[in-house]
Amino acid sequence: MMKQDEHNFFIQYIAPHYENVVRFLTYLFGGDTYLADDLAQDVMEDTLKHIKRVKTYDNIQAYLMDAAKKRAKKYYIKHKVFIPIDDIVNEITAGEILEDIVIKNLISAELKEWLKLIDDKYSRILILHYYYDMSLKEIADVYNENHNTVRSWHKRALQKMKIVATKMKLNDTT
């Protein structure tokens, strides 16, 4: 049975992060909100079971995101879900300037529109890496992919974003 102070802790410090966990898992699973919601509930249930340990953490949101990553990885492995790999294209290194733009403007409406214009797996890589601060290694682990594959997707995503940005700028000037 849960003690009152544990219940209060859960309501005050953990429950407010539920929507962020769902949003994060939704990105991981390519927009599948039903699956994301189910897995987020599992994360919350596990957190509740281990509430005494969770109370010792300084950053509850970081704990929950880490738990969500682990839950997603288990799901990917169990159900052998994978992101389909496109034909291999020549990798062109994108400049550091573009990475800075992606980091600084990820939340902006314009960038969200740009992300919709590139392949879903590429936009997910950028969002997970720059918005959720996941390393490419962590993303590879979650998707059960080779680190070099995810690194390659990241470079391609930046390249595609650069192309989209160029096209959008050309459309603005005409």
C-alpha positions in Angstrom: 0.0 0.0 0.0 1.3 3.4 -0.9 1.9 6.0 1.8 0.2 9.4 1.6 3.6 11.2 1.2 4.5 8.9 -1.7 1.1 9.6 -3.3 1.6 13.3 -2.9 5.1 13.1 -4.4 3.8 11.2 -7.4 1.0 13.7 -8.0 3.2 16.7 -7.5 6.5 15.7 -9.1 5.9 12.8 -11.5 2.4 13.1 -12.9 3.1 16.6 -14.5 5.7 15.0 -16.8 3.3 12.5 -18.2 2.5 14.5 -21.4 6.2 15.0 -22.0 6.8 11.3 -21.8 3.9 10.7 -24.2 5.2 13.3 -26.6 8.7 11.8 -26.5 7.5 8.3 -27.1 5.2 9.5 -29.9 8.3 10.8 -31.7 10.1 7.5 -31.0 7.3 5.6 -32.6 6.7 7.8 -35.6 3.4 9.4 -34.4 1.7 6.3 -33.0 0.0 8.1 -30.1 -1.9 5.0 -28.9 1.3 3.0 -28.5 3.1 6.0 -27.0 0.3 6.4 -24.4 0.3 2.7 -23.5 4.1 2.8 -23.0 3.9 6.0 -21.0 1.4 4.4 -18.7 3.8 1.5 -18.2 6.6 4.0 -17.4 4.4 5.7 -14.9 3.3 2.4 -13.3 7.0 1.3 -13.0 7.8 4.6 -11.5 5.1 4.3 -9.0 6.3 0.8 -8.1 9.8 2.2 -7.4 8.7 5.5 -5.9 11.1 5.3 -2.9 14.1 5.0 -5.3 12.7 7.7 -7.7 12.4 10.2 -4.8 16.2 10.1 -4.5 16.7 11.5 -8.0 17.4 15.2 -8.5 16.0 15.4 -12.0 12.7 13.5 -12.2 12.1 14.4 -15.9 15.5 13.0 -16.9 14.7 9.8 -14.9 11.3 9.5 -16.7 12.8 10.1 -20.2 15.5 7.5 -19.4 12.8 5.0 -18.3 10.8 5.8 -21.5 13.9 5.1 -23.6 14.4 1.8 -21.9 10.7 0.9 -22.3 10.8 1.8 -26.0 14.0 -0.3 -26.6 12.3 -3.3 -25.0 9.3 -2.9 -27.2 11.5 -2.6 -30.3 13.4 -5.7 -29.5 10.4 -7.7 -28.5 8.3 -6.8 -31.5 11.2 -6.6 -33.9 10.1 -3.1 -35.0 12.5 -1.3 -37.2 12.8 1.9 -39.3 13.1 0.9 -42.9 16.4 1.8 -44.5 16.3 3.8 -47.7 18.7 3.1 -50.5 22.2 4.2 -49.5 23.0 7.7 -50.7 26.3 9.4 -50.8 26.9 11.2 -47.5 27.6 14.9 -47.7 28.8 16.5 -44.5 26.5 19.3 -43.5 28.1 22.4 -42.0 28.1 23.2 -38.3 26.0 26.3 -39.0 23.0 24.2 -39.9 23.4 22.1 -36.7 23.3 25.4 -34.7 20.2 26.5 -36.6 18.5 23.2 -35.9 19.4 23.4 -32.2 18.3 27.0 -31.7 15.1 26.8 -33.7 13.7 23.3 -33.2 10.6 24.6 -31.5 9.7 27.3 -34.1 6.7 26.8 -36.3 8.8 27.3 -39.4 11.2 24.5 -38.5 8.3 22.2 -37.6 7.0 22.7 -41.1 10.4 22.0 -42.6 10.6 18.7 -40.5 7.3 17.7 -42.1 8.9 18.0 -45.5 11.6 15.4 -44.9 11.3 11.7 -44.3 9.8 10.7 -40.9 12.8 8.7 -39.7 15.1 11.7 -40.4 12.9 14.2 -38.6 12.6 11.8 -35.7 16.4 11.6 -35.5 16.7 15.4 -35.4 14.0 15.8 -32.8 15.4 13.1 -30.5 18.9 14.4 -30.9 18.5 18.1 -30.6 15.2 18.6 -28.7 15.4 15.6 -26.3 19.2 15.7 -26.1 19.6 12.0 -26.9 23.0 11.0 -28.2 23.1 9.2 -31.6 24.3 6.1 -29.7 21.2 6.3 -27.4 19.0 6.7 -30.5 20.7 3.7 -32.1 20.1 1.7 -28.9 16.4 2.6 -28.7 15.8 1.7 -32.4 18.1 -1.4 -32.1 20.1 -0.1 -35.0 23.9 0.1 -35.6 25.3 3.4 -34.3 26.9 4.1 -37.7 23.5 3.7 -39.4 22.0 6.3 -37.1 25.0 8.5 -37.6 24.5 8.2 -41.3 20.8 9.0 -41.0 21.6 12.1 -38.9 24.0 13.4 -41.6 21.4 12.7 -44.3 18.7 14.5 -42.2 20.9 17.6 -41.9 21.6 17.4 -45.6 17.9 17.2 -46.3 17.1 20.0 -43.9 19.7 22.1 -45.7 18.0 21.4 -49.1 14.5 22.2 -47.6 15.8 25.4 -46.1 17.3 26.5 -49.4 14.1 25.7 -51.3 12.0 27.6 -48.7 14.3 30.6 -48.9 14.1 30.6 -52.7 10.3 30.5 -52.5 10.3 33.4 -50.1 12.3 35.6 -52.5 10.1 35.0 -55.5 
